[in-house]
């Protein structure tokens, strides 16, 4: 028995939303509300093309591409620099995580330009190749290598001597 288009998409969205959310959190430097919005926008765009999914060789990879491009287009908007004030996140950190490490890394990522942050997330979190990253970001491989090098240098500078401390934990 063949499932309907909506059921197939629901199954895909259920399976991939957690991974997309984690990537979105890294792209947004821990802004969970914006990350949720980006994932929702990504899944909405995916649903719009879901009927043509047979032509998409890798729907999960395509969703990741849509997420990164949605993030980059959001960063170009004037309202993207608005930040909510006041309250801390509702959730306590999960056991097994080091809150100091998480905060330091998210702060360091937040200091990067959006495209540099996207390169770091795609190359080192998503473990994508230079060519795959270039394809997702609509840029050349040389630009990805340059951004990657600059972004890592900026992260090393921001984290300073504490990077070795974080690596040994």
Secondary structure by P-SEA (a helix, b strand, c coil): ccccaaaaaaaaaaacaaaaaaaaaaaaccaaaaaaaaaaaaaaaaaaacccccccccaaaaaaaaaaaaaaaaaaccccccccccccccccccccccaaaaaaaaaaaaaccaaaaaaaaaaccccccaaaaaaaacccaaaaaaaaaaaaaaaaaaaccaaaaaaac
